[in-house]
Amino acid sequence: MEELPCTIHGTKCLITGFGRVAKVLTKTLLALGADVTVCVRKYADMAWIKIYGAKAAHTSQLEQEAQKCELLVNTVPAMLFNERILSGLRKDCLVIDLASKPGGVDFDTAQSLGVKAIWALSLPGKVAPISSGGIICDTILNILRERGLAS
């Protein structure tokens, strides 16, 4: 939020992907009053996105959807945001890549185009290590329980 010149409320946000991180992010941005669109490959995900209360778009519409947004958050670890798409972004658009390596944003091209882009690897561990450690611990214990290796 500190990277945006405005509040999240009313901001046009585009999220790519609908995995664990994107689902939580979608709910959080909606709770803050953002205008959220989630761009995905799977049509089944589109139904869930609408149930969450967000707008759904297919990846075939990525370029058009990206041109409308003020905040773009990528969660897909594949190169989606190349020069063609980055050059069509609004000048005030903030791009945040939450995807693991190799990420989904061409950061060199973004910089040359003057697009503000942040690669936010290792969140939430960098800003909330105790909370994220607890979540990881719970996940590992659940996996061990499912495999009958813990009670």
MDAnalysis code that builds the backbone (N, CA, C; Angstrom):
import MDAnalysis as mda
import numpy as np

u = mda.Universe.empty(453, n_residues=151, atom_resindex=np.repeat(np.arange(151), 3), trajectory=True)
u.add_TopologyAttr("name", ["N", "CA", "C"] * 151)
u.add_TopologyAttr("resid", np.arange(1, 152))
u.add_TopologyAttr("resname", ["MET", "GLU", "GLU", "LEU", "PRO", "CYS", "THR", "ILE", "HIS", "GLY", "THR", "LYS", "CYS", "LEU", "ILE", "THR", "GLY", "PHE", "GLY", "ARG", "VAL", "ALA", "LYS", "VAL", "LEU", "THR", "LYS", "THR", "LEU", "LEU", "ALA", "LEU", "GLY", "ALA", "ASP", "VAL", "THR", "VAL", "CYS", "VAL", "ARG", "LYS", "TYR", "ALA", "ASP", "MET", "ALA", "TRP", "ILE", "LYS", "ILE", "TYR", "GLY", "ALA", "LYS", "ALA", "ALA", "HIS", "THR", "SER", "GLN", "LEU", "GLU", "GLN", "GLU", "ALA", "GLN", "LYS", "CYS", "GLU", "LEU", "LEU", "VAL", "ASN", "THR", "VAL", "PRO", "ALA", "MET", "LEU", "PHE", "ASN", "GLU", "ARG", "ILE", "LEU", "SER", "GLY", "LEU", "ARG", "LYS", "ASP", "CYS", "LEU", "VAL", "ILE", "ASP", "LEU", "ALA", "SER", "LYS", "PRO", "GLY", "GLY", "VAL", "ASP", "PHE", "ASP", "THR", "ALA", "GLN", "SER", "LEU", "GLY", "VAL", "LYS", "ALA", "ILE", "TRP", "ALA", "LEU", "SER", "LEU", "PRO", "GLY", "LYS", "VAL", "ALA", "PRO", "ILE", "SER", "SER", "GLY", "GLY", "ILE", "ILE", "CYS", "ASP", "THR", "ILE", "LEU", "ASN", "ILE", "LEU", "ARG", "GLU", "ARG", "GLY", "LEU", "ALA", "SER"])
u.atoms.positions = np.array([
    [0.825, -1.192, 0.000],
    [0.000, 0.000, 0.000],
    [0.870, 1.256, 0.000],
    [2.032, 1.174, 0.646],
    [2.872, 2.370, 0.717],
    [3.479, 2.730, -0.636],
    [3.422, 1.837, -1.596],
    [3.973, 2.105, -2.927],
    [2.964, 2.780, -3.857],
    [1.701, 2.827, -3.459],
    [0.660, 3.430, -4.288],
    [0.434, 4.889, -3.895],
    [0.074, 5.739, -4.860],
    [-0.211, 7.134, -4.547],
    [-1.642, 7.353, -4.033],
    [-2.399, 6.252, -3.916],
    [-3.796, 6.348, -3.493],
    [-4.103, 5.186, -2.555],
    [-5.308, 5.170, -2.001],
    [-5.710, 4.045, -1.163],
    [-6.108, 2.870, -2.053],
    [-6.202, 1.713, -1.452],
    [-6.640, 0.519, -2.185],
    [-8.119, 0.628, -2.551],
    [-8.898, 1.263, -1.698],
    [-10.338, 1.384, -1.920],
    [-10.603, 2.035, -3.273],
    [-11.329, 1.327, -4.126],
    [-11.673, 1.836, -5.442],
    [-10.615, 1.615, -6.506],
    [-9.441, 1.150, -6.132],
    [-8.353, 0.938, -7.083],
    [-8.655, -0.263, -7.972],
    [-8.395, -0.109, -9.257],
    [-8.574, -1.213, -10.201],
    [-7.354, -2.126, -10.114],
    [-7.593, -3.344, -9.607],
    [-6.516, -4.299, -9.384],
    [-6.674, -5.498, -10.310],
    [-5.558, -5.956, -10.845],
    [-5.542, -7.174, -11.646],
    [-4.587, -8.150, -10.981],
    [-5.085, -9.352, -10.731],
    [-4.276, -10.434, -10.175],
    [-4.186, -11.516, -11.231],
    [-2.996, -12.052, -11.449],
    [-2.863, -13.179, -12.373],
    [-2.621, -14.445, -11.570],
    [-3.365, -15.488, -11.923],
    [-3.294, -16.763, -11.220],
    [-4.327, -16.814, -10.115],
    [-4.639, -18.046, -9.674],
    [-5.614, -18.207, -8.597],
    [-5.226, -19.379, -7.700],
    [-3.943, -19.398, -7.330],
    [-3.454, -20.382, -6.367],
    [-3.671, -19.859, -4.960],
    [-2.961, -20.452, -4.001],
    [-3.138, -20.093, -2.586],
    [-2.936, -18.604, -2.337],
    [-1.843, -18.061, -2.827],
    [-1.533, -16.647, -2.584],
    [-2.582, -15.746, -3.235],
    [-2.929, -16.041, -4.462],
    [-3.896, -15.206, -5.179],
    [-5.274, -15.249, -4.531],
    [-5.666, -16.390, -4.006],
    [-6.973, -16.494, -3.342],
    [-7.030, -15.596, -2.115],
    [-5.995, -15.659, -1.291],
    [-5.956, -14.815, -0.093],
    [-5.870, -13.344, -0.481],
    [-5.062, -13.040, -1.477],
    [-4.919, -11.654, -1.932],
    [-6.236, -11.120, -2.485],
    [-6.950, -11.938, -3.234],
    [-8.245, -11.526, -3.779],
    [-9.198, -11.150, -2.654],
    [-9.314, -12.006, -1.651],
    [-10.208, -11.729, -0.522],
    [-9.786, -10.463, 0.219],
    [-8.484, -10.293, 0.402],
    [-7.981, -9.132, 1.139],
    [-8.248, -7.836, 0.380],
    [-7.939, -7.823, -0.912],
    [-8.172, -6.608, -1.701],
    [-9.654, -6.276, -1.784],
    [-10.499, -7.295, -1.932],
    [-11.941, -7.052, -1.944],
    [-12.400, -6.456, -0.615],
    [-11.857, -6.977, 0.497],
    [-12.229, -6.470, 1.820],
    [-11.815, -5.011, 1.998],
    [-10.758, -4.600, 1.298],
    [-10.296, -3.216, 1.359],
    [-11.031, -2.310, 0.367],
    [-11.973, -2.881, -0.381],
    [-12.789, -2.090, -1.298],
    [-12.219, -1.921, -2.682],
    [-11.254, -2.739, -3.049],
    [-10.665, -2.654, -4.389],
    [-11.607, -3.229, -5.441],
    [-11.431, -2.780, -6.665],
    [-12.135, -3.306, -7.832],
    [-11.209, -4.377, -8.416],
    [-11.481, -5.653, -8.099],
    [-10.544, -6.736, -8.387],
    [-10.980, -7.583, -9.578],
    [-10.042, -7.795, -10.494],
    [-10.208, -8.741, -11.589],
    [-9.083, -9.759, -11.465],
    [-9.424, -11.039, -11.620],
    [-8.428, -12.099, -11.562],
    [-8.380, -12.772, -12.928],
    [-7.190, -12.877, -13.472],
    [-6.987, -13.438, -14.807],
    [-6.402, -14.845, -14.673],
    [-7.092, -15.837, -15.248],
    [-6.716, -17.247, -15.086],
    [-6.862, -18.023, -16.394],
    [-6.255, -19.226, -16.404],
    [-6.362, -20.126, -17.555],
    [-7.597, -21.018, -17.469],
    [-7.900, -21.489, -16.257],
    [-8.942, -22.501, -16.082],
    [-10.317, -21.855, -15.905],
    [-11.261, -22.349, -16.688],
    [-12.622, -21.818, -16.598],
    [-13.264, -22.159, -15.254],
    [-12.883, -23.294, -14.651],
    [-13.421, -23.646, -13.324],
    [-13.006, -22.591, -12.297],
    [-11.786, -22.072, -12.413],
    [-11.331, -21.017, -11.494],
    [-12.166, -19.752, -11.660],
    [-12.613, -19.497, -12.866],
    [-13.411, -18.290, -13.120],
    [-14.699, -18.311, -12.294],
    [-15.287, -19.472, -12.155],
    [-16.510, -19.574, -11.344],
    [-16.206, -19.247, -9.882],
    [-15.103, -19.780, -9.359],
    [-14.733, -19.506, -7.964],
    [-14.401, -18.037, -7.749],
    [-13.767, -17.431, -8.720],
    [-13.425, -16.003, -8.619],
    [-14.703, -15.177, -8.478],
    [-15.702, -15.504, -9.276],
    [-16.986, -14.790, -9.197],
    [-17.664, -15.037, -7.858],
    [-17.561, -16.256, -7.335],
    [-18.122, -16.561, -6.012],
    [-17.447, -15.710, -4.947],
    [-16.147, -15.478, -5.086],
    [-15.415, -14.625, -4.150],
    [-15.900, -13.175, -4.215],
    [-16.506, -12.800, -5.343],
    [-16.982, -11.427, -5.500],
    [-16.118, -10.571, -6.399],
    [-15.154, -11.201, -7.055],
    [-14.277, -10.474, -7.979],
    [-14.736, -10.722, -9.414],
    [-14.142, -9.993, -10.333],
    [-14.393, -10.216, -11.755],
    [-13.379, -11.240, -12.251],
    [-13.784, -12.046, -13.213],
    [-12.900, -13.067, -13.766],
    [-12.617, -12.764, -15.226],
    [-11.383, -13.030, -15.629],
    [-10.991, -12.872, -17.029],
    [-10.093, -14.047, -17.398],
    [-10.192, -14.468, -18.640],
    [-9.335, -15.543, -19.145],
    [-7.991, -14.949, -19.559],
    [-6.953, -15.764, -19.502],
    [-5.615, -15.266, -19.864],
    [-5.551, -14.739, -21.298],
    [-6.472, -15.166, -22.132],
    [-6.507, -14.633, -23.499],
    [-6.851, -13.142, -23.503],
    [-7.386, -12.629, -22.375],
    [-7.744, -11.215, -22.236],
    [-6.720, -10.433, -21.409],
    [-5.589, -11.061, -21.104],
    [-4.608, -10.455, -20.209],
    [-4.163, -9.069, -20.663],
    [-3.835, -8.925, -21.921],
    [-3.337, -7.637, -22.411],
    [-4.371, -6.526, -22.226],
    [-5.627, -6.802, -22.551],
    [-6.688, -5.803, -22.407],
    [-6.944, -5.477, -20.938],
    [-6.953, -6.481, -20.089],
    [-7.195, -6.264, -18.662],
    [-6.048, -5.489, -18.024],
    [-4.834, -5.786, -18.436],
    [-3.663, -5.104, -17.875],
    [-3.691, -3.610, -18.184],
    [-4.203, -3.238, -19.339],
    [-4.246, -1.823, -19.732],
    [-5.167, -0.994, -18.838],
    [-6.095, -1.643, -18.137],
    [-7.088, -0.930, -17.322],
    [-6.660, -0.747, -15.863],
    [-5.693, -1.532, -15.407],
    [-5.447, -1.595, -13.967],
    [-4.464, -0.543, -13.451],
    [-4.620, -0.265, -12.157],
    [-3.717, 0.641, -11.447],
    [-2.736, -0.144, -10.586],
    [-3.135, -1.361, -10.208],
    [-2.286, -2.271, -9.446],
    [-2.363, -3.630, -10.104],
    [-1.214, -4.148, -10.503],
    [-1.137, -5.446, -11.145],
    [-0.287, -6.343, -10.256],
    [-0.849, -7.485, -9.845],
    [-0.116, -8.409, -8.988],
    [-0.049, -9.764, -9.685],
    [1.163, -10.186, -9.995],
    [1.360, -11.479, -10.635],
    [1.707, -12.530, -9.593],
    [1.051, -13.702, -9.698],
    [1.392, -14.833, -8.835],
    [1.805, -16.047, -9.663],
    [1.912, -15.891, -10.967],
    [2.231, -16.998, -11.869],
    [3.736, -17.020, -12.135],
    [4.415, -18.142, -11.835],
    [5.865, -18.206, -12.046],
    [6.235, -18.554, -13.490],
    [5.704, -17.780, -14.422],
    [6.015, -17.935, -15.844],
    [5.961, -16.541, -16.464],
    [6.795, -16.281, -17.453],
    [6.892, -14.950, -18.043],
    [5.584, -14.570, -18.750],
    [4.816, -13.723, -18.107],
    [3.570, -13.220, -18.669],
    [3.700, -11.772, -19.118],
    [4.499, -11.010, -18.379],
    [4.552, -9.565, -18.609],
    [5.822, -9.188, -19.345],
    [5.701, -9.286, -20.671],
    [6.792, -8.962, -21.573],
    [6.638, -7.518, -22.061],
    [7.465, -7.133, -23.000],
    [7.451, -5.751, -23.484],
    [6.096, -5.350, -24.058],
    [5.459, -6.252, -24.800],
    [4.166, -5.925, -25.409],
    [3.144, -5.536, -24.342],
    [3.048, -6.323, -23.293],
    [2.048, -6.045, -22.255],
    [2.491, -4.883, -21.371],
    [3.760, -4.858, -20.984],
    [4.250, -3.781, -20.116],
    [4.133, -2.408, -20.779],
    [4.346, -2.341, -22.078],
    [4.272, -1.044, -22.778],
    [2.845, -0.517, -22.864],
    [1.853, -1.391, -22.655],
    [0.457, -0.966, -22.712],
    [-0.126, -0.566, -21.358],
    [0.667, -0.690, -20.298],
    [0.165, -0.345, -18.965],
    [-0.011, 1.152, -18.808],
    [-0.925, 1.526, -17.928],
    [-1.076, 2.929, -17.556],
    [0.236, 3.404, -16.934],
    [0.531, 4.675, -17.075],
    [1.775, 5.226, -16.526],
    [1.810, 5.169, -15.005],
    [0.638, 5.165, -14.360],
    [0.587, 5.137, -12.897],
    [0.420, 3.727, -12.327],
    [0.519, 2.710, -13.165],
    [0.313, 1.331, -12.719],
    [1.517, 0.831, -11.916],
    [1.227, 0.230, -10.779],
    [2.246, -0.420, -9.968],
    [2.170, -1.911, -10.235],
    [3.314, -2.528, -10.527],
    [3.388, -3.957, -10.803],
    [4.125, -4.626, -9.646],
    [3.495, -5.638, -9.062],
    [4.124, -6.406, -7.996],
    [4.127, -7.867, -8.415],
    [5.301, -8.468, -8.415],
    [5.430, -9.880, -8.772],
    [5.651, -10.681, -7.495],
    [4.671, -11.501, -7.138],
    [4.757, -12.352, -5.953],
    [5.168, -13.775, -6.307],
    [5.325, -14.049, -7.602],
    [5.635, -15.408, -8.051],
    [7.044, -15.812, -7.651],
    [7.195, -17.129, -7.404],
    [8.534, -17.635, -7.159],
    [9.334, -17.587, -8.462],
    [10.617, -17.821, -8.335],
    [11.487, -17.777, -9.508],
    [10.990, -18.773, -10.537],
    [10.962, -18.430, -11.797],
    [11.614, -17.288, -12.431],
    [10.783, -16.003, -12.441],
    [9.624, -16.005, -11.776],
    [8.777, -14.814, -11.791],
    [8.027, -14.705, -13.104],
    [7.264, -13.618, -13.230],
    [6.454, -13.470, -14.431],
    [6.549, -12.099, -15.069],
    [7.507, -11.283, -14.598],
    [7.648, -9.920, -15.106],
    [9.062, -9.731, -15.644],
    [9.165, -9.155, -16.823],
    [10.468, -8.793, -17.394],
    [10.883, -7.468, -16.748],
    [11.652, -7.551, -15.668],
    [12.005, -6.365, -14.889],
    [12.919, -5.403, -15.633],
    [13.800, -5.917, -16.484],
    [14.666, -5.029, -17.264],
    [13.833, -4.175, -18.215],
    [12.876, -4.806, -18.882],
    [12.002, -4.071, -19.792],
    [11.131, -3.096, -19.023],
    [10.605, -3.524, -17.874],
    [9.779, -2.629, -17.053],
    [10.569, -1.377, -16.692],
    [11.813, -1.549, -16.277],
    [12.644, -0.402, -15.899],
    [12.883, 0.515, -17.098],
    [13.168, -0.072, -18.254],
    [13.428, 0.753, -19.441],
    [12.181, 1.511, -19.902],
    [11.000, 0.973, -19.593],
    [9.743, 1.640, -19.955],
    [9.259, 2.606, -18.875],
    [9.952, 2.632, -17.748],
    [9.533, 3.503, -16.650],
    [8.374, 2.960, -15.846],
    [8.157, 1.645, -15.912],
    [7.088, 0.997, -15.157],
    [7.622, 0.669, -13.770],
    [6.904, 1.088, -12.740],
    [7.313, 0.776, -11.372],
    [6.951, -0.674, -11.092],
    [7.976, -1.514, -10.942],
    [7.772, -2.943, -10.741],
    [8.596, -3.422, -9.551],
    [7.967, -4.234, -8.711],
    [8.596, -4.752, -7.499],
    [8.510, -6.268, -7.522],
    [9.646, -6.920, -7.307],
    [9.654, -8.376, -7.188],
    [9.698, -8.685, -5.703],
    [8.574, -9.066, -5.148],
    [8.416, -9.245, -3.706],
    [8.552, -10.715, -3.331],
    [9.755, -11.248, -3.511],
    [10.005, -12.640, -3.150],
    [9.988, -12.821, -1.639],
    [9.663, -14.010, -1.208],
    [9.739, -14.442, 0.189],
    [8.770, -13.753, 1.129],
    [7.685, -13.198, 0.599],
    [6.663, -12.665, 1.491],
    [5.787, -13.827, 1.930],
    [5.281, -13.921, 3.105],
    [5.356, -12.909, 4.154],
    [6.574, -13.058, 5.058],
    [7.456, -14.019, 4.765],
    [8.594, -14.278, 5.636],
    [9.450, -13.068, 5.946],
    [9.597, -12.159, 4.978],
    [10.433, -10.971, 5.201],
    [9.807, -9.992, 6.184],
    [8.485, -9.888, 6.175],
    [7.833, -8.881, 7.008],
    [7.138, -9.470, 8.233],
    [6.858, -10.757, 8.206],
    [6.174, -11.395, 9.341],
    [6.724, -12.804, 9.546],
    [8.005, -12.915, 9.931],
    [8.629, -14.236, 10.011],
    [7.991, -15.169, 11.036],
    [7.525, -14.656, 12.150],
    [6.928, -15.522, 13.169],
    [5.602, -16.085, 12.665],
    [4.766, -15.236, 12.099],
    [3.476, -15.694, 11.561],
    [3.678, -16.685, 10.431],
    [4.580, -16.365, 9.498],
    [4.780, -17.262, 8.366],
    [5.408, -18.573, 8.813],
    [6.289, -18.531, 9.820],
    [6.868, -19.761, 10.361],
    [5.798, -20.656, 10.974],
    [4.841, -20.046, 11.681],
    [3.739, -20.811, 12.259],
    [2.890, -21.477, 11.199],
    [2.641, -20.762, 10.115],
    [1.843, -21.317, 9.012],
    [2.582, -22.493, 8.373],
    [3.876, -22.337, 8.160],
    [4.674, -23.419, 7.567],
    [4.684, -24.627, 8.492],
    [4.841, -24.389, 9.781],
    [4.825, -25.473, 10.766],
    [3.500, -26.228, 10.709],
    [2.381, -25.494, 10.716],
    [1.064, -26.126, 10.644],
    [0.914, -26.958, 9.381],
    [1.408, -26.440, 8.270],
    [1.311, -27.147, 6.994],
    [2.102, -28.444, 7.034],
    [3.318, -28.386, 7.554],
    [4.148, -29.595, 7.636],
    [3.493, -30.634, 8.543],
    [2.983, -30.201, 9.682],
    [2.311, -31.138, 10.595],
    [1.083, -31.768, 9.939],
    [0.330, -30.983, 9.188],
    [-0.844, -31.536, 8.488],
    [-0.428, -32.579, 7.458],
    [0.652, -32.312, 6.729],
    [1.146, -33.296, 5.740],
    [1.553, -34.583, 6.446],
    [2.280, -34.444, 7.565],
    [2.701, -35.634, 8.318],
    [1.493, -36.406, 8.840],
    [0.458, -35.719, 9.313],
    [-0.761, -36.389, 9.784],
    [-1.446, -37.136, 8.649],
    [-1.536, -36.474, 7.494],
    [-2.186, -37.118, 6.340],
    [-1.457, -38.396, 5.932],
    [-0.152, -38.421, 6.123],
    [0.648, -39.602, 5.753],
    [0.771, -40.600, 6.906],
    [0.110, -40.314, 8.030],
    [0.138, -41.214, 9.172],
    [1.447, -41.200, 9.928],
    [2.238, -40.166, 9.782],
    [3.542, -40.090, 10.421],
    [3.530, -39.236, 11.677],
    [2.384, -38.643, 12.011],
    [2.257, -37.846, 13.228],
    [0.809, -37.928, 13.700],
    [0.626, -37.630, 14.967],
    [-0.744, -37.666, 15.489],
    [-1.194, -36.293, 15.933],
])
